[in-house]
Amino acid sequence: MTPLLPAERLGEALGVPQLFIKDEGRNPTGSHKDRFSTVAVSMARGQGARVLATASSGNAGASLAAYAAKSGLGCVVATFAGAAGPMLSQIHAYGASVIPMADKSDRWKLLEKAADRLGWFVTSPYQHPVVGSHPLGIEGYKTIAYEIAEQADGHLPDWCVLPVCYGDALAGVAAGFHDLLNRGAIARVPRLVAAEVHGSLSKALENGFDRIEEQGPSFETIALSIGTTRSTYQAVKALRDTGGHAVCVSNEKLIRMQKTLAAKEGLFVELASVAPLVAIQDLRDRQIIAPGDRVVAVVTATGLKDLDISANPAATPAPFESVEAAWQWATRRHAAEPAAA
């Protein structure tokens, strides 16, 4: 039951007055991956597994490591060079083994071998092309949809926007809303939007959903959690079934939106997590989202997750030698600001 927060000031700036933020950074390890991990670890224990493993840039690994530790199971996280330092520190703190691979795709080969020969319970991809994470774990993401419907208090959103890598959460949220629809708990399913980096889903939409292709990266993204060059068919299906859209996001817009969200709403979230807000701005600018639409952005992780990437030490002034010097700096910066109402 993470909070669904009205974002009135940001919504006004984006031209979406009825903007709400589902803050998944409030989960136990700071990301939405906990919804997946609690189900996956329960299944692993039920099957008698002793070691859990995942290929992860950070959030999934940190989450799995925590739930494995709570369950008394071993955990291995195969990652790659450039993964965010705070997330790796979190993984190590839970006692998991971290295996960084120079070639990102070698993670899947390693885990495939371990699953076959050692019986490790692998929760996220060990095949290429990637087909997504363990389907039973994905069931955990349904609860995002259940909570949004409950917290909306009868005012279901018209749009629900998520950052998307392989589309596990997107697929789970779509399935959750369809569960509610089939039970008669809601009258319709919100349209889903995938905020992505390199355009795999956008291209699939252009192709009529009939195939999903690898997209050559045109830049090095700072949104490591969603930096895949090819998404999955369950993500395509979620968009097709809900009449959804996919929107590509750039580094510059992510950095700008992270600062805007923090300054206007007091929410500091991971760079990848502001991707939905960038997508909302794009869809509003193109008049796909109407001014009166009710929109939920699912922000998936706290900003403490990738501080080594997003931090700007230059924003902090050098130490002041006196109170008078500090007073002059502060009054120049803030004296003209109006008092809060």
Protein Blocks (a to p, Z undefined) as FASTA:
>chain_A
ZZddddfklmmmnopabacdddfklpmnopaklmmmmmmmmmmmmnopabdcdddfklmm
mmmmmmmmmnopacdddddehiafklmmmmmmnopacdddfblklmmmmmmmmmmmnopa
cfbdcbdcdebjafklmmmmmmmmmmmmmmnnopacfbdcdddfklmmmmmmmmmmmmmm
mnopafbdcddddddfkommmmmmmnoopaccddddfbdcfblmlmcfbdcfklmmmmmm
nopacddddfklmmmmmmmmmmmnopacdfklmmmmmmmmmmmmnomacfkbccddddfb
dfklmmmmmpcfklpccddfbfklmmmmmmmmmmmpccdZZ
